[in-house]
Amino acid sequence: MSKPTLVVLAAGMGSRYGGLKQLDGVGPAGETIMDYSVFDAIKGGFGKVVFVVRSYFREEFEKRARERYGNSVELGFAEQELDKIPGWFSIDTQREKPWGTGHAVLVAEDLVNTPFAVINADDYYGRNTFSVIGEYLSGTDPKENSYAMVGFCAGNTLSESGFVSRGVCTMDSKRFLTSVEEHHKISKDADGRIYGDNSKGERVLIDPDRPVSMNVWGFTPGLFEEGRRLFDLFLKERGHELKSEFYIPYIVNKLIEEEVATCKVLQTPDNWFGVTYKEDRPLVTSKIEELCNEGIYPVPLFKK
């Protein structure tokens, strides 16, 4: 059986952070958060890593990736650009950004032929996360639409530097996902409890143990055909909006609603951290240093 593939979404520039944070070193030897994800994925049984990038930094990004990971795992690179769309659709010339995380996954189609996981480049997920999703994908029939996501406890995913957005999950009794609802401006209030704005703009209380999506998804190759179908519908309905985005949770919600796919919510005790804001960087550097001191990661992470 083929090893699963890891698709890393690295096309976003991180407007709140300012700059190409995917290449910002936070480890003792200049390692990025993404480096630790790739290292953990290899340990978790993944056999290939595909990076989704923008064309203007592809050369710099690929050179660095091949130098660092080249002998450790098979690599692939896909470019997410505005014009990677169906031929029938005309792009508004005023639109600047690509089409979101769902579109980013679709541009990797030609490089993926096994069950695959999708992650963000700038989030630290923890070794257990890759072990759990890797094991699930390794035992999944590639021909079935049996998907999965790793659900993090909401209380383990906050930033000390500001608000965050998370997909709050609802499950059935067998831990199959029934819906993901995006919540914004999530933070701890003075009373120590977690609040966020739901899709209706209402300020609501969020249980710290409630599973939330951190964009760790597990799919089979059938996702591409279904995703392209839904992207066509999205373009017809919202493609004219200059800032509309086609998100992964939209795809998953639709396919669950249509009973085309199922999505198992896997559990992890890991704490998420990431560089959402510039102010997050010192804390991330400190946490990585602690993990290295505990022997979780070698220094340097990859040997040349």
C-alpha positions as CSV (number, residue, x, y, z in Angstrom):
1,M,0.0,0.0,0.0
2,S,1.3,3.5,-0.9
3,K,2.2,5.9,1.8
4,P,0.0,8.9,2.2
5,T,0.9,12.3,0.8
6,L,1.1,15.6,2.8
7,V,-0.2,18.7,1.1
8,V,1.2,21.9,2.7
9,L,-0.7,25.1,2.0
10,A,2.1,27.7,1.8
11,A,0.7,30.2,-0.7
12,G,-0.5,32.7,1.9
13,M,1.7,35.7,2.8
14,G,0.1,36.3,6.2
15,S,-1.1,39.9,6.0
16,R,-1.4,40.3,9.7
17,Y,2.1,39.1,10.3
18,G,3.7,40.9,7.4
19,G,6.2,39.0,5.2
20,L,6.9,35.5,4.0
21,K,6.4,33.8,7.4
22,Q,6.7,30.4,5.9
23,L,10.5,31.0,5.7
24,D,10.9,32.6,9.1
25,G,13.2,30.6,11.3
26,V,12.0,29.8,14.8
27,G,14.2,26.8,15.7
28,P,17.7,26.7,17.1
29,A,19.3,26.1,13.7
30,G,16.9,28.4,11.8
31,E,14.2,25.8,11.3
32,T,10.7,27.0,10.4
33,I,7.4,25.8,11.8
34,M,6.9,24.1,8.5
35,D,10.2,22.1,8.9
36,Y,8.8,20.6,12.1
37,S,5.6,19.6,10.4
38,V,7.5,17.9,7.6
39,F,9.8,16.1,10.1
40,D,6.7,14.9,12.1
41,A,4.9,13.8,8.9
42,I,7.9,11.6,7.8
43,K,7.9,10.0,11.3
44,G,4.1,9.6,10.9
45,G,4.5,7.5,7.8
46,F,4.0,10.0,5.0
47,G,6.0,9.3,1.8
48,K,5.6,12.5,-0.2
49,V,5.2,16.2,0.6
50,V,3.5,18.6,-1.9
51,F,3.8,22.4,-1.3
52,V,1.3,24.8,-2.7
53,V,3.0,28.1,-3.3
54,R,2.7,31.3,-5.3
55,S,4.7,31.6,-8.5
56,Y,6.6,34.7,-7.5
57,F,8.4,32.9,-4.6
58,R,8.3,29.4,-6.0
59,E,12.0,29.4,-7.0
60,E,13.3,30.6,-3.6
61,F,10.9,28.3,-1.7
62,E,11.7,25.2,-3.8
63,K,15.5,25.7,-3.6
64,R,15.3,25.9,0.2
65,A,13.0,22.9,0.5
66,R,15.1,20.7,-1.7
67,E,18.2,21.7,0.2
68,R,16.6,20.9,3.5
69,Y,14.4,17.9,2.8
70,G,15.6,16.6,-0.5
71,N,17.1,13.3,0.8
72,S,14.4,12.6,3.4
73,V,11.1,12.5,1.4
74,E,9.8,12.9,-2.2
75,L,8.8,16.5,-2.9
76,G,6.3,18.2,-5.3
77,F,5.4,21.9,-5.9
78,A,2.1,23.3,-7.2
79,E,1.4,27.0,-7.8
80,Q,-1.8,28.7,-6.7
81,E,-2.7,31.6,-8.9
82,L,-5.8,33.6,-9.9
83,D,-5.9,32.1,-13.3
84,K,-5.9,28.4,-12.2
85,I,-9.6,28.2,-12.8
86,P,-12.1,26.7,-15.3
87,G,-11.8,28.2,-18.8
88,W,-15.5,29.3,-18.9
89,F,-15.0,31.8,-16.0
90,S,-13.8,35.4,-16.6
91,I,-11.8,36.9,-13.7
92,D,-12.7,40.4,-12.6
93,T,-9.5,42.5,-13.3
94,Q,-9.8,44.1,-9.9
95,R,-9.5,40.9,-7.9
96,E,-6.0,40.4,-6.3
97,K,-6.1,37.3,-4.1
98,P,-6.4,33.7,-5.2
99,W,-9.5,31.7,-4.3
100,G,-8.8,30.3,-0.8
101,T,-7.8,27.0,0.8
102,G,-10.2,24.8,-1.1
103,H,-8.8,26.1,-4.4
104,A,-5.2,25.6,-3.1
105,V,-5.9,21.9,-2.6
106,L,-7.4,21.6,-6.1
107,V,-4.2,23.0,-7.8
108,A,-2.2,20.1,-6.3
109,E,-4.4,17.4,-8.0
110,D,-1.8,16.4,-10.6
111,L,0.8,15.7,-7.9
112,V,-1.4,13.5,-5.6
113,N,-2.5,10.0,-6.3
114,T,-2.8,8.5,-2.7
115,P,-4.9,9.4,0.3
116,F,-3.5,12.7,1.6
117,A,-3.5,15.1,4.5
118,V,-3.7,18.9,4.2
119,I,-2.1,21.4,6.7
120,N,-1.2,25.0,6.9
121,A,2.5,25.9,6.5
122,D,2.6,28.3,9.5
123,D,0.9,26.2,12.2
124,Y,2.7,23.8,14.7
125,Y,0.4,20.8,15.2
126,G,2.5,18.3,17.2
127,R,3.8,14.8,16.5
128,N,0.7,13.0,17.7
129,T,-1.4,14.9,15.1
130,F,0.6,13.5,12.2
131,S,0.7,10.0,13.7
132,V,-3.1,10.0,14.1
133,I,-3.9,11.3,10.6
134,G,-1.1,9.2,9.0
135,E,-2.5,6.0,10.6
136,Y,-6.0,6.8,9.4
137,L,-5.0,7.5,5.9
138,S,-2.8,4.4,5.6
139,G,-5.8,2.3,6.4
140,T,-8.2,4.1,4.1
141,D,-9.5,2.7,0.8
142,P,-8.3,5.3,-1.8
143,K,-11.6,4.7,-3.8
144,E,-13.9,5.7,-0.9
145,N,-14.8,9.2,0.2
146,S,-14.0,8.5,3.8
147,Y,-12.4,11.7,5.0
148,A,-11.1,12.7,8.4
149,M,-10.0,15.8,10.3
150,V,-7.9,16.2,13.5
151,G,-10.0,18.1,16.0
152,F,-8.1,20.2,18.5
153,C,-9.6,21.3,21.8
154,A,-10.6,25.0,21.4
155,G,-8.7,25.9,24.6
156,N,-5.4,24.5,23.1
157,T,-5.6,26.8,20.0
158,L,-5.6,30.4,21.3
159,S,-3.0,33.1,20.7
160,E,-1.8,35.3,23.5
161,S,-1.3,38.2,21.0
162,G,-4.8,38.7,19.7
163,F,-8.0,37.2,18.2
164,V,-8.0,34.0,16.2
165,S,-10.5,32.3,13.8
166,R,-11.4,28.7,14.1
167,G,-13.9,26.2,12.6
168,V,-16.0,25.0,15.5
169,C,-17.1,21.4,14.9
170,T,-20.4,19.5,15.5
171,M,-20.3,15.7,15.6
172,D,-22.7,12.8,15.9
173,S,-22.4,10.1,18.6
174,K,-19.8,8.2,16.5
175,R,-17.5,11.2,16.1
176,F,-18.5,11.8,12.5
177,L,-18.5,15.5,11.6
178,T,-21.9,16.9,10.9
179,S,-20.8,20.6,10.3
180,V,-18.0,23.1,10.7
181,E,-19.0,26.7,11.5
182,E,-16.4,29.4,11.2
183,H,-16.0,31.6,14.3
184,H,-14.0,34.8,14.4
185,K,-12.5,37.0,17.0
186,I,-12.0,34.1,19.4
187,S,-10.2,34.9,22.7
188,K,-10.3,34.5,26.4
189,D,-12.3,37.2,28.2
190,A,-11.4,38.6,31.6
191,D,-13.5,35.9,33.2
192,G,-11.2,33.2,31.7
193,R,-13.9,31.8,29.5
194,I,-13.6,31.6,25.7
195,Y,-15.8,33.6,23.4
196,G,-16.1,34.1,19.7
197,D,-18.3,35.6,17.0
198,N,-20.3,32.9,15.2
199,S,-21.4,33.0,11.5
200,K,-24.3,35.2,12.4
201,G,-22.0,37.7,14.1
202,E,-23.3,36.8,17.6
203,R,-20.8,36.7,20.5
204,V,-21.1,33.1,21.9
205,L,-19.4,31.0,24.6
206,I,-17.1,28.2,23.3
207,D,-16.4,25.2,25.5
208,P,-12.6,24.8,25.9
209,D,-12.9,21.1,25.1
210,R,-15.0,21.7,22.0
211,P,-13.2,20.3,18.9
212,V,-12.2,22.9,16.4
213,S,-10.6,22.6,13.0
214,M,-7.0,23.8,12.6
215,N,-7.0,22.9,8.9
216,V,-5.7,19.3,9.4
217,W,-7.7,17.3,7.0
218,G,-7.4,13.8,5.6
219,F,-8.8,13.1,2.1
220,T,-8.8,10.5,-0.7
221,P,-8.2,11.4,-4.3
222,G,-12.0,11.5,-5.0
223,L,-12.0,14.8,-3.2
224,F,-10.5,16.5,-6.4
225,E,-13.4,15.6,-8.7
226,E,-16.0,16.6,-6.1
227,G,-14.0,19.7,-5.2
228,R,-13.9,20.8,-8.9
229,R,-17.7,20.4,-9.1
230,L,-18.2,22.5,-6.1
231,F,-15.7,25.1,-7.2
232,D,-17.7,25.6,-10.4
233,L,-20.8,26.2,-8.4
234,F,-18.9,28.6,-6.1
235,L,-17.7,30.6,-9.1
236,K,-21.2,30.9,-10.5
237,E,-22.6,32.1,-7.2
238,R,-19.8,34.1,-5.7
239,G,-17.0,34.4,-8.2
240,H,-17.9,38.0,-9.0
241,E,-17.2,39.0,-5.4
242,L,-13.7,40.5,-5.2
243,K,-12.8,38.9,-1.8
244,S,-14.8,35.7,-1.9
245,E,-12.9,32.6,-1.0
246,F,-13.5,28.9,-1.5
247,Y,-12.6,27.2,1.8
248,I,-12.0,23.5,2.6
249,P,-14.8,23.5,5.3
250,Y,-17.2,24.6,2.6
251,I,-16.3,21.6,0.5
252,V,-16.6,19.2,3.5
253,N,-19.8,20.6,4.7
254,K,-21.4,20.3,1.3
255,L,-20.3,16.7,0.7
256,I,-21.5,15.7,4.1
257,E,-24.8,17.5,3.5
258,E,-25.1,15.7,0.1
259,E,-24.2,12.4,1.8
260,V,-21.4,12.0,-0.8
261,A,-18.7,11.7,1.9
262,T,-18.1,11.1,5.6
263,C,-15.6,12.8,7.8
264,K,-14.3,11.2,11.1
265,V,-13.1,13.6,13.8
266,L,-9.8,12.3,15.2
267,Q,-8.6,13.4,18.6
268,T,-5.3,14.9,19.6
269,P,-4.1,16.2,23.0
270,D,-1.5,18.4,21.2
271,N,-1.3,22.1,21.8
272,W,-1.4,24.2,18.6
273,F,0.8,27.2,18.3
274,G,1.7,29.4,15.4
275,V,2.9,32.8,14.2
276,T,-0.4,34.6,13.6
277,Y,1.0,37.9,14.8
278,K,4.6,39.2,14.9
279,E,4.2,39.2,18.7
280,D,3.7,35.4,18.7
281,R,7.3,34.7,17.4
282,P,9.2,34.9,20.7
283,L,6.7,32.5,22.4
284,V,6.9,30.1,19.5
285,T,10.7,30.2,19.5
286,S,10.7,29.5,23.3
287,K,8.3,26.5,22.9
288,I,10.4,25.0,20.1
289,E,13.5,25.4,22.3
290,E,11.8,23.5,25.1
291,L,10.8,20.6,22.8
292,C,14.4,20.4,21.5
293,N,15.7,20.4,25.1
294,E,13.3,17.6,26.0
295,G,14.8,15.5,23.1
296,I,11.6,15.6,21.1
297,Y,13.5,17.1,18.1
298,P,17.2,16.9,17.2
299,V,19.3,20.0,16.5
300,P,19.7,20.5,13.6
301,L,16.4,19.0,12.5
302,F,17.5,17.7,9.1
303,K,21.0,16.5,8.5
304,K,22.5,17.4,5.2
